Amino acid sequence: MGYVIGRKSMPRAVDRNRLRRRLREHVRATRPGVERFDIILRVRERVRRDDIAAAAAEARVLLARLTGDTR
């Protein structure tokens, strides 16, 4: 699992780390289904501090689609 969150998308390191922690949390929840994949989660758009939860939720949905989990 790899995470790419650049300074242009989130200027503050504390915000990048907060998002990275949230993403790791969702990956752990889907771990049995994603172990067979090499995945890189890359943030391309600018994410505001208020939108960290929404970005993490979007990643959770994408991981669920990848694993075929419909919860």
mmCIF file as gemmi writes it, N, C-alpha and C atoms, coordinates in Angstrom:
data_model
loop_
_atom_site.group_PDB
_atom_site.id
_atom_site.type_symbol
_atom_site.label_atom_id
_atom_site.label_alt_id
_atom_site.label_comp_id
_atom_site.label_asym_id
_atom_site.label_entity_id
_atom_site.label_seq_id
_atom_site.pdbx_PDB_ins_code
_atom_site.Cartn_x
_atom_site.Cartn_y
_atom_site.Cartn_z
_atom_site.occupancy
_atom_site.B_iso_or_equiv
_atom_site.pdbx_formal_charge
_atom_site.auth_seq_id
_atom_site.auth_asym_id
_atom_site.pdbx_PDB_model_num
ATOM 1 N N . MET Axp A 1 ? 0.844 -1.16 0 1 0 ? 1 A 1
ATOM 2 C CA . MET Axp A 1 ? 0 0 0 1 0 ? 1 A 1
ATOM 3 C C . MET Axp A 1 ? 0.891 1.225 0 1 0 ? 1 A 1
ATOM 4 N N . GLY Axp A 2 ? 0.6 2.134 -0.876 1 0 ? 2 A 1
ATOM 5 C CA . GLY Axp A 2 ? 1.351 3.377 -0.933 1 0 ? 2 A 1
ATOM 6 C C . GLY Axp A 2 ? 0.407 4.566 -0.919 1 0 ? 2 A 1
ATOM 7 N N . TYR Axp A 3 ? 0.873 5.647 -0.342 1 0 ? 3 A 1
ATOM 8 C CA . TYR Axp A 3 ? 0.078 6.866 -0.242 1 0 ? 3 A 1
ATOM 9 C C . TYR Axp A 3 ? 0.892 8.009 -0.829 1 0 ? 3 A 1
ATOM 10 N N . VAL Axp A 4 ? 0.305 8.733 -1.769 1 0 ? 4 A 1
ATOM 11 C CA . VAL Axp A 4 ? 0.972 9.877 -2.37 1 0 ? 4 A 1
ATOM 12 C C . VAL Axp A 4 ? 0.081 11.094 -2.144 1 0 ? 4 A 1
ATOM 13 N N . ILE Axp A 5 ? 0.537 11.961 -1.245 1 0 ? 5 A 1
ATOM 14 C CA . ILE Axp A 5 ? -0.202 13.179 -0.936 1 0 ? 5 A 1
ATOM 15 C C . ILE Axp A 5 ? 0.807 14.322 -1.01 1 0 ? 5 A 1
ATOM 16 N N . GLY Axp A 6 ? 0.777 15.057 -2.084 1 0 ? 6 A 1
ATOM 17 C CA . GLY Axp A 6 ? 1.763 16.108 -2.304 1 0 ? 6 A 1
ATOM 18 C C . GLY Axp A 6 ? 1.448 17.408 -1.589 1 0 ? 6 A 1
ATOM 19 N N . ARG Axp A 7 ? 2.452 18.26 -1.539 1 0 ? 7 A 1
ATOM 20 C CA . ARG Axp A 7 ? 2.287 19.566 -0.897 1 0 ? 7 A 1
ATOM 21 C C . ARG Axp A 7 ? 1.318 20.468 -1.641 1 0 ? 7 A 1
ATOM 22 N N . LYS Axp A 8 ? 1.209 20.286 -2.942 1 0 ? 8 A 1
ATOM 23 C CA . LYS Axp A 8 ? 0.272 21.121 -3.696 1 0 ? 8 A 1
ATOM 24 C C . LYS Axp A 8 ? -1.172 20.765 -3.372 1 0 ? 8 A 1
ATOM 25 N N . SER Axp A 9 ? -1.428 19.504 -3.082 1 0 ? 9 A 1
ATOM 26 C CA . SER Axp A 9 ? -2.801 19.116 -2.772 1 0 ? 9 A 1
ATOM 27 C C . SER Axp A 9 ? -3.169 19.428 -1.323 1 0 ? 9 A 1
ATOM 28 N N . MET Axp A 10 ? -2.179 19.374 -0.422 1 0 ? 10 A 1
ATOM 29 C CA . MET Axp A 10 ? -2.408 19.71 0.989 1 0 ? 10 A 1
ATOM 30 C C . MET Axp A 10 ? -1.144 20.369 1.516 1 0 ? 10 A 1
ATOM 31 N N . PRO Axp A 11 ? -1.128 21.678 1.635 1 0 ? 11 A 1
ATOM 32 C CA . PRO Axp A 11 ? 0.103 22.384 2.007 1 0 ? 11 A 1
ATOM 33 C C . PRO Axp A 11 ? 0.638 22.061 3.403 1 0 ? 11 A 1
ATOM 34 N N . ARG Axp A 12 ? -0.231 21.805 4.352 1 0 ? 12 A 1
ATOM 35 C CA . ARG Axp A 12 ? 0.229 21.579 5.724 1 0 ? 12 A 1
ATOM 36 C C . ARG Axp A 12 ? 0.52 20.103 5.979 1 0 ? 12 A 1
ATOM 37 N N . ALA Axp A 13 ? 1.69 19.811 6.543 1 0 ? 13 A 1
ATOM 38 C CA . ALA Axp A 13 ? 2.09 18.432 6.815 1 0 ? 13 A 1
ATOM 39 C C . ALA Axp A 13 ? 1.144 17.758 7.8 1 0 ? 13 A 1
ATOM 40 N N . VAL Axp A 14 ? 0.664 18.511 8.764 1 0 ? 14 A 1
ATOM 41 C CA . VAL Axp A 14 ? -0.242 17.92 9.753 1 0 ? 14 A 1
ATOM 42 C C . VAL Axp A 14 ? -1.525 17.432 9.087 1 0 ? 14 A 1
ATOM 43 N N . ASP Axp A 15 ? -2.009 18.137 8.076 1 0 ? 15 A 1
ATOM 44 C CA . ASP Axp A 15 ? -3.209 17.712 7.356 1 0 ? 15 A 1
ATOM 45 C C . ASP Axp A 15 ? -2.927 16.495 6.485 1 0 ? 15 A 1
ATOM 46 N N . ARG Axp A 16 ? -1.767 16.473 5.834 1 0 ? 16 A 1
ATOM 47 C CA . ARG Axp A 16 ? -1.4 15.308 5.029 1 0 ? 16 A 1
ATOM 48 C C . ARG Axp A 16 ? -1.305 14.067 5.903 1 0 ? 16 A 1
ATOM 49 N N . ASN Axp A 17 ? -0.7 14.201 7.071 1 0 ? 17 A 1
ATOM 50 C CA . ASN Axp A 17 ? -0.567 13.061 7.978 1 0 ? 17 A 1
ATOM 51 C C . ASN Axp A 17 ? -1.925 12.617 8.513 1 0 ? 17 A 1
ATOM 52 N N . ARG Axp A 18 ? -2.803 13.564 8.79 1 0 ? 18 A 1
ATOM 53 C CA . ARG Axp A 18 ? -4.143 13.216 9.268 1 0 ? 18 A 1
ATOM 54 C C . ARG Axp A 18 ? -4.896 12.408 8.217 1 0 ? 18 A 1
ATOM 55 N N . LEU Axp A 19 ? -4.812 12.843 6.962 1 0 ? 19 A 1
ATOM 56 C CA . LEU Axp A 19 ? -5.468 12.106 5.886 1 0 ? 19 A 1
ATOM 57 C C . LEU Axp A 19 ? -4.829 10.727 5.722 1 0 ? 19 A 1
ATOM 58 N N . ARG Axp A 20 ? -3.522 10.666 5.786 1 0 ? 20 A 1
ATOM 59 C CA . ARG Axp A 20 ? -2.827 9.382 5.656 1 0 ? 20 A 1
ATOM 60 C C . ARG Axp A 20 ? -3.256 8.404 6.751 1 0 ? 20 A 1
ATOM 61 N N . ARG Axp A 21 ? -3.418 8.888 7.977 1 0 ? 21 A 1
ATOM 62 C CA . ARG Axp A 21 ? -3.89 8.027 9.071 1 0 ? 21 A 1
ATOM 63 C C . ARG Axp A 21 ? -5.301 7.519 8.806 1 0 ? 21 A 1
ATOM 64 N N . ARG Axp A 22 ? -6.162 8.397 8.31 1 0 ? 22 A 1
ATOM 65 C CA . ARG Axp A 22 ? -7.533 7.974 7.994 1 0 ? 22 A 1
ATOM 66 C C . ARG Axp A 22 ? -7.547 6.931 6.88 1 0 ? 22 A 1
ATOM 67 N N . LEU Axp A 23 ? -6.689 7.131 5.871 1 0 ? 23 A 1
ATOM 68 C CA . LEU Axp A 23 ? -6.635 6.167 4.775 1 0 ? 23 A 1
ATOM 69 C C . LEU Axp A 23 ? -6.141 4.813 5.267 1 0 ? 23 A 1
ATOM 70 N N . ARG Axp A 24 ? -5.132 4.817 6.127 1 0 ? 24 A 1
ATOM 71 C CA . ARG Axp A 24 ? -4.636 3.554 6.689 1 0 ? 24 A 1
ATOM 72 C C . ARG Axp A 24 ? -5.724 2.821 7.467 1 0 ? 24 A 1
ATOM 73 N N . GLU Axp A 25 ? -6.534 3.583 8.17 1 0 ? 25 A 1
ATOM 74 C CA . GLU Axp A 25 ? -7.634 3.005 8.937 1 0 ? 25 A 1
ATOM 75 C C . GLU Axp A 25 ? -8.598 2.253 8.02 1 0 ? 25 A 1
ATOM 76 N N . HIS Axp A 26 ? -8.939 2.844 6.888 1 0 ? 26 A 1
ATOM 77 C CA . HIS Axp A 26 ? -9.858 2.197 5.949 1 0 ? 26 A 1
ATOM 78 C C . HIS Axp A 26 ? -9.205 0.994 5.275 1 0 ? 26 A 1
ATOM 79 N N . VAL Axp A 27 ? -7.925 1.072 5.012 1 0 ? 27 A 1
ATOM 80 C CA . VAL Axp A 27 ? -7.227 -0.059 4.404 1 0 ? 27 A 1
ATOM 81 C C . VAL Axp A 27 ? -7.206 -1.234 5.371 1 0 ? 27 A 1
ATOM 82 N N . ARG Axp A 28 ? -6.958 -0.964 6.647 1 0 ? 28 A 1
ATOM 83 C CA . ARG Axp A 28 ? -6.965 -2.042 7.643 1 0 ? 28 A 1
ATOM 84 C C . ARG Axp A 28 ? -8.328 -2.727 7.703 1 0 ? 28 A 1
ATOM 85 N N . ALA Axp A 29 ? -9.391 -1.96 7.547 1 0 ? 29 A 1
ATOM 86 C CA . ALA Axp A 29 ? -10.734 -2.53 7.598 1 0 ? 29 A 1
ATOM 87 C C . ALA Axp A 29 ? -11.008 -3.454 6.41 1 0 ? 29 A 1
ATOM 88 N N . THR Axp A 30 ? -10.346 -3.201 5.281 1 0 ? 30 A 1
ATOM 89 C CA . THR Axp A 30 ? -10.551 -4.029 4.084 1 0 ? 30 A 1
ATOM 90 C C . THR Axp A 30 ? -9.373 -4.956 3.825 1 0 ? 30 A 1
ATOM 91 N N . ARG Axp A 31 ? -8.515 -5.123 4.816 1 0 ? 31 A 1
ATOM 92 C CA . ARG Axp A 31 ? -7.267 -5.843 4.632 1 0 ? 31 A 1
ATOM 93 C C . ARG Axp A 31 ? -7.389 -7.227 3.989 1 0 ? 31 A 1
ATOM 94 N N . PRO Axp A 32 ? -8.25 -8.112 4.417 1 0 ? 32 A 1
ATOM 95 C CA . PRO Axp A 32 ? -8.234 -9.436 3.766 1 0 ? 32 A 1
ATOM 96 C C . PRO Axp A 32 ? -8.496 -9.356 2.265 1 0 ? 32 A 1
ATOM 97 N N . GLY Axp A 33 ? -9.296 -8.396 1.846 1 0 ? 33 A 1
ATOM 98 C CA . GLY Axp A 33 ? -9.633 -8.294 0.428 1 0 ? 33 A 1
ATOM 99 C C . GLY Axp A 33 ? -8.605 -7.582 -0.419 1 0 ? 33 A 1
ATOM 100 N N . VAL Axp A 34 ? -7.755 -6.747 0.168 1 0 ? 34 A 1
ATOM 101 C CA . VAL Axp A 34 ? -6.812 -5.961 -0.623 1 0 ? 34 A 1
ATOM 102 C C . VAL Axp A 34 ? -5.386 -6.497 -0.569 1 0 ? 34 A 1
ATOM 103 N N . GLU Axp A 35 ? -5.15 -7.548 0.189 1 0 ? 35 A 1
ATOM 104 C CA . GLU Axp A 35 ? -3.776 -8.062 0.303 1 0 ? 35 A 1
ATOM 105 C C . GLU Axp A 35 ? -3.22 -8.578 -1.015 1 0 ? 35 A 1
ATOM 106 N N . ARG Axp A 36 ? -4.08 -8.992 -1.899 1 0 ? 36 A 1
ATOM 107 C CA . ARG Axp A 36 ? -3.593 -9.539 -3.173 1 0 ? 36 A 1
ATOM 108 C C . ARG Axp A 36 ? -3.252 -8.461 -4.192 1 0 ? 36 A 1
ATOM 109 N N . PHE Axp A 37 ? -3.519 -7.196 -3.873 1 0 ? 37 A 1
ATOM 110 C CA . PHE Axp A 37 ? -3.27 -6.079 -4.784 1 0 ? 37 A 1
ATOM 111 C C . PHE Axp A 37 ? -2.106 -5.223 -4.297 1 0 ? 37 A 1
ATOM 112 N N . ASP Axp A 38 ? -1.419 -4.594 -5.234 1 0 ? 38 A 1
ATOM 113 C CA . ASP Axp A 38 ? -0.482 -3.521 -4.932 1 0 ? 38 A 1
ATOM 114 C C . ASP Axp A 38 ? -1.234 -2.224 -5.241 1 0 ? 38 A 1
ATOM 115 N N . ILE Axp A 39 ? -1.477 -1.437 -4.223 1 0 ? 39 A 1
ATOM 116 C CA . ILE Axp A 39 ? -2.34 -0.268 -4.381 1 0 ? 39 A 1
ATOM 117 C C . ILE Axp A 39 ? -1.57 0.995 -4.01 1 0 ? 39 A 1
ATOM 118 N N . ILE Axp A 40 ? -1.767 2.022 -4.813 1 0 ? 40 A 1
ATOM 119 C CA . ILE Axp A 40 ? -1.24 3.347 -4.493 1 0 ? 40 A 1
ATOM 120 C C . ILE Axp A 40 ? -2.43 4.297 -4.478 1 0 ? 40 A 1
ATOM 121 N N . LEU Axp A 41 ? -2.661 4.908 -3.333 1 0 ? 41 A 1
ATOM 122 C CA . LEU Axp A 41 ? -3.71 5.911 -3.201 1 0 ? 41 A 1
ATOM 123 C C . LEU Axp A 41 ? -3.061 7.274 -3.413 1 0 ? 41 A 1
ATOM 124 N N . ARG Axp A 42 ? -3.465 7.944 -4.476 1 0 ? 42 A 1
ATOM 125 C CA . ARG Axp A 42 ? -2.852 9.218 -4.846 1 0 ? 42 A 1
ATOM 126 C C . ARG Axp A 42 ? -3.892 10.327 -4.806 1 0 ? 42 A 1
ATOM 127 N N . VAL Axp A 43 ? -3.591 11.373 -4.083 1 0 ? 43 A 1
ATOM 128 C CA . VAL Axp A 43 ? -4.488 12.526 -4.001 1 0 ? 43 A 1
ATOM 129 C C . VAL Axp A 43 ? -4.076 13.492 -5.111 1 0 ? 43 A 1
ATOM 130 N N . ARG Axp A 44 ? -4.975 13.732 -6.035 1 0 ? 44 A 1
ATOM 131 C CA . ARG Axp A 44 ? -4.66 14.582 -7.172 1 0 ? 44 A 1
ATOM 132 C C . ARG Axp A 44 ? -5.234 15.984 -7.029 1 0 ? 44 A 1
ATOM 133 N N . GLU Axp A 45 ? -6.396 16.093 -6.428 1 0 ? 45 A 1
ATOM 134 C CA . GLU Axp A 45 ? -7.063 17.379 -6.282 1 0 ? 45 A 1
ATOM 135 C C . GLU Axp A 45 ? -6.693 18.009 -4.948 1 0 ? 45 A 1
ATOM 136 N N . ARG Axp A 46 ? -6.853 19.286 -4.865 1 0 ? 46 A 1
ATOM 137 C CA . ARG Axp A 46 ? -6.592 19.993 -3.611 1 0 ? 46 A 1
ATOM 138 C C . ARG Axp A 46 ? -7.655 19.611 -2.585 1 0 ? 46 A 1
ATOM 139 N N . VAL Axp A 47 ? -7.223 19.254 -1.385 1 0 ? 47 A 1
ATOM 140 C CA . VAL Axp A 47 ? -8.13 18.851 -0.308 1 0 ? 47 A 1
ATOM 141 C C . VAL Axp A 47 ? -8.006 19.865 0.817 1 0 ? 47 A 1
ATOM 142 N N . ARG Axp A 48 ? -9.126 20.475 1.177 1 0 ? 48 A 1
ATOM 143 C CA . ARG Axp A 48 ? -9.109 21.409 2.301 1 0 ? 48 A 1
ATOM 144 C C . ARG Axp A 48 ? -9.158 20.634 3.608 1 0 ? 48 A 1
ATOM 145 N N . ARG Axp A 49 ? -8.779 21.298 4.663 1 0 ? 49 A 1
ATOM 146 C CA . ARG Axp A 49 ? -8.763 20.676 5.989 1 0 ? 49 A 1
ATOM 147 C C . ARG Axp A 49 ? -10.141 20.153 6.368 1 0 ? 49 A 1
ATOM 148 N N . ASP Axp A 50 ? -11.189 20.856 5.978 1 0 ? 50 A 1
ATOM 149 C CA . ASP Axp A 50 ? -12.554 20.449 6.301 1 0 ? 50 A 1
ATOM 150 C C . ASP Axp A 50 ? -13.017 19.234 5.497 1 0 ? 50 A 1
ATOM 151 N N . ASP Axp A 51 ? -12.34 18.934 4.405 1 0 ? 51 A 1
ATOM 152 C CA . ASP Axp A 51 ? -12.761 17.853 3.518 1 0 ? 51 A 1
ATOM 153 C C . ASP Axp A 51 ? -11.987 16.559 3.721 1 0 ? 51 A 1
ATOM 154 N N . ILE Axp A 52 ? -11.187 16.461 4.763 1 0 ? 52 A 1
ATOM 155 C CA . ILE Axp A 52 ? -10.394 15.252 4.997 1 0 ? 52 A 1
ATOM 156 C C . ILE Axp A 52 ? -11.299 14.044 5.196 1 0 ? 52 A 1
ATOM 157 N N . ALA Axp A 53 ? -12.357 14.202 5.962 1 0 ? 53 A 1
ATOM 158 C CA . ALA Axp A 53 ? -13.28 13.084 6.198 1 0 ? 53 A 1
ATOM 159 C C . ALA Axp A 53 ? -13.946 12.641 4.897 1 0 ? 53 A 1
ATOM 160 N N . ALA Axp A 54 ? -14.308 13.586 4.04 1 0 ? 54 A 1
ATOM 161 C CA . ALA Axp A 54 ? -14.935 13.244 2.765 1 0 ? 54 A 1
ATOM 162 C C . ALA Axp A 54 ? -13.963 12.521 1.843 1 0 ? 54 A 1
ATOM 163 N N . ALA Axp A 55 ? -12.707 12.942 1.828 1 0 ? 55 A 1
ATOM 164 C CA . ALA Axp A 55 ? -11.703 12.28 0.996 1 0 ? 55 A 1
ATOM 165 C C . ALA Axp A 55 ? -11.462 10.853 1.484 1 0 ? 55 A 1
ATOM 166 N N . ALA Axp A 56 ? -11.419 10.664 2.8 1 0 ? 56 A 1
ATOM 167 C CA . ALA Axp A 56 ? -11.236 9.327 3.357 1 0 ? 56 A 1
ATOM 168 C C . ALA Axp A 56 ? -12.439 8.447 3.054 1 0 ? 56 A 1
ATOM 169 N N . ALA Axp A 57 ? -13.638 9.018 3.104 1 0 ? 57 A 1
ATOM 170 C CA . ALA Axp A 57 ? -14.84 8.253 2.783 1 0 ? 57 A 1
ATOM 171 C C . ALA Axp A 57 ? -14.845 7.824 1.316 1 0 ? 57 A 1
ATOM 172 N N . GLU Axp A 58 ? -14.371 8.708 0.449 1 0 ? 58 A 1
ATOM 173 C CA . GLU Axp A 58 ? -14.29 8.359 -0.973 1 0 ? 58 A 1
ATOM 174 C C . GLU Axp A 58 ? -13.308 7.215 -1.192 1 0 ? 58 A 1
ATOM 175 N N . ALA Axp A 59 ? -12.197 7.243 -0.486 1 0 ? 59 A 1
ATOM 176 C CA . ALA Axp A 59 ? -11.224 6.151 -0.588 1 0 ? 59 A 1
ATOM 177 C C . ALA Axp A 59 ? -11.832 4.853 -0.086 1 0 ? 59 A 1
ATOM 178 N N . ARG Axp A 60 ? -12.633 4.922 0.979 1 0 ? 60 A 1
ATOM 179 C CA . ARG Axp A 60 ? -13.283 3.715 1.5 1 0 ? 60 A 1
ATOM 180 C C . ARG Axp A 60 ? -14.207 3.118 0.452 1 0 ? 60 A 1
ATOM 181 N N . VAL Axp A 61 ? -14.961 3.961 -0.25 1 0 ? 61 A 1
ATOM 182 C CA . VAL Axp A 61 ? -15.863 3.48 -1.292 1 0 ? 61 A 1
ATOM 183 C C . VAL Axp A 61 ? -15.073 2.836 -2.431 1 0 ? 61 A 1
ATOM 184 N N . LEU Axp A 62 ? -13.986 3.458 -2.826 1 0 ? 62 A 1
ATOM 185 C CA . LEU Axp A 62 ? -13.166 2.905 -3.91 1 0 ? 62 A 1
ATOM 186 C C . LEU Axp A 62 ? -12.553 1.571 -3.52 1 0 ? 62 A 1
ATOM 187 N N . LEU Axp A 63 ? -12.077 1.454 -2.287 1 0 ? 63 A 1
ATOM 188 C CA . LEU Axp A 63 ? -11.519 0.182 -1.82 1 0 ? 63 A 1
ATOM 189 C C . LEU Axp A 63 ? -12.601 -0.89 -1.762 1 0 ? 63 A 1
ATOM 190 N N . ALA Axp A 64 ? -13.8 -0.527 -1.357 1 0 ? 64 A 1
ATOM 191 C CA . ALA Axp A 64 ? -14.902 -1.492 -1.308 1 0 ? 64 A 1
ATOM 192 C C . ALA Axp A 64 ? -15.258 -1.98 -2.719 1 0 ? 64 A 1
ATOM 193 N N . ARG Axp A 65 ? -15.249 -1.072 -3.681 1 0 ? 65 A 1
ATOM 194 C CA . ARG Axp A 65 ? -15.518 -1.472 -5.065 1 0 ? 65 A 1
ATOM 195 C C . ARG Axp A 65 ? -14.43 -2.396 -5.588 1 0 ? 65 A 1
ATOM 196 N N . LEU Axp A 66 ? -13.195 -2.137 -5.203 1 0 ? 66 A 1
ATOM 197 C CA . LEU Axp A 66 ? -12.08 -2.966 -5.65 1 0 ? 66 A 1
ATOM 198 C C . LEU Axp A 66 ? -12.193 -4.38 -5.11 1 0 ? 66 A 1
ATOM 199 N N . THR Axp A 67 ? -12.599 -4.517 -3.87 1 0 ? 67 A 1
ATOM 200 C CA . THR Axp A 67 ? -12.682 -5.83 -3.233 1 0 ? 67 A 1
ATOM 201 C C . THR Axp A 67 ? -14.014 -6.516 -3.473 1 0 ? 67 A 1
ATOM 202 N N . GLY Axp A 68 ? -14.982 -5.796 -4.045 1 0 ? 68 A 1
ATOM 203 C CA . GLY Axp A 68 ? -16.294 -6.378 -4.294 1 0 ? 68 A 1
ATOM 204 C C . GLY Axp A 68 ? -17.161 -6.406 -3.057 1 0 ? 68 A 1
ATOM 205 N N . ASP Axp A 69 ? -16.777 -5.652 -2.043 1 0 ? 69 A 1
ATOM 206 C CA . ASP Axp A 69 ? -17.542 -5.578 -0.799 1 0 ? 69 A 1
ATOM 207 C C . ASP Axp A 69 ? -18.67 -4.575 -0.986 1 0 ? 69 A 1
ATOM 208 N N . THR Axp A 70 ? -19.893 -4.979 -0.717 1 0 ? 70 A 1
ATOM 209 C CA . THR Axp A 70 ? -21.047 -4.102 -0.951 1 0 ? 70 A 1
ATOM 210 C C . THR Axp A 70 ? -21.633 -3.551 0.339 1 0 ? 70 A 1
ATOM 211 N N . ARG Axp A 71 ? -20.891 -3.605 1.428 1 0 ? 71 A 1
ATOM 212 C CA . ARG Axp A 71 ? -21.4 -3.089 2.71 1 0 ? 71 A 1
ATOM 213 C C . ARG Axp A 71 ? -21.631 -1.627 2.672 1 0 ? 71 A 1
